[in-house]
Every structure is written in structure tokens, then in C-alpha cells.
Amino acid sequence: MNRTEIEAKVKDFLINELEIEEDVIFPEAKLKEDMGIDSLDFVDIVVIVEKNFGFKIKAEEMVGVDTYTKFCDYIESKIS
């Protein structure tokens, strides 16, 4: 899976599963501040990522992952 496909899948589940408005999803968008993702949403994200990408998110690995780009970078690093 290439970077474009990863970003498309991530954007799709943010919009369709978490009901985040598409216009707030941009590379430097902050997950919490700009997109409004809270701790309950992160629980859903863990399940969605496991289903779509085949790995479990570890909380300690998410330290510093605070933007859309960094989140996609994290996923890319786990599946490459």
C-alpha cells in the first residue's frame, strides 16, 4: 500500500466513521484541536486501524503523533 492509498483510507474513515468534516482534514491539522478527536474517538481509531491496516496501535508509539500527516507517517511506518 502506497502513501496515497494510506492517506485516502485514513481520510475516508475520519469522514465516514468519526464524522469529521472534510474541510478540517489537511496535512498540518491537529488531531485534537482542529479535528476534535477525543479519547473516545481514539478507541474507535485503534479498532478501525487494526481492521484496515492489520496492526494494533500502541499508545507509547503515538507520543508526538499530533497531526494528520504524523498519523499517516505512523501508519506508513508500521505497514512498510
C-alpha positions in Angstrom: 0.0 0.0 0.0 1.5 3.3 -1.0 1.3 6.7 0.8 -1.6 8.0 -1.4 -3.7 4.9 -0.6 -2.9 5.2 3.2 -4.0 8.8 3.2 -7.2 8.0 1.3 -8.1 5.3 3.7 -7.4 7.4 6.7 -9.3 10.4 5.4 -12.2 8.0 4.5 -12.6 6.6 8.0 -12.2 10.0 9.6 -15.1 11.3 7.5 -17.3 8.2 7.5 -16.6 6.6 10.8 -15.8 9.5 13.0 -17.9 12.1 11.1 -15.2 14.7 10.9 -15.8 17.4 8.3 -13.6 17.0 5.2 -12.5 20.7 5.2 -10.7 20.3 8.6 -8.6 17.4 7.3 -5.3 18.8 5.9 -1.7 17.9 6.4 -0.9 20.1 9.4 -4.3 19.6 11.0 -4.0 18.9 14.7 -5.9 15.7 15.6 -7.4 17.1 18.8 -7.6 20.8 18.3 -8.5 21.0 14.6 -10.4 17.8 14.1 -11.9 17.5 17.5 -10.7 13.9 18.1 -11.1 13.0 21.7 -10.1 9.9 23.8 -13.3 8.0 22.9 -12.6 8.6 19.2 -9.0 7.2 19.7 -10.6 4.0 21.0 -12.5 3.8 17.7 -9.4 4.6 15.7 -7.5 1.7 17.3 -10.2 -0.7 16.1 -10.5 0.9 12.7 -6.7 0.9 12.1 -6.5 -2.7 13.1 -9.3 -3.7 10.7 -8.0 -1.6 7.8 -4.2 -1.9 8.2 -3.7 -5.1 10.2 -1.8 -3.9 13.2 -2.6 -2.6 16.7 -1.8 0.9 17.7 0.4 1.1 20.8 -0.2 4.2 23.0 3.5 4.7 23.7 4.2 4.8 19.9 1.6 7.6 19.5 3.5 10.1 21.6 4.1 13.1 19.5 1.7 12.0 16.8 -0.5 15.1 16.9 -1.2 15.9 13.2 -2.9 14.2 10.3 0.5 13.9 8.5 2.2 12.4 11.5 -0.6 10.0 11.9 -0.3 8.9 8.3 3.5 8.7 8.8 3.0 6.4 11.8 0.7 4.1 9.8 3.1 4.0 6.9 6.0 3.1 9.2 4.0 0.2 10.6 3.0 -1.3 7.4 6.2 -0.8 5.3 
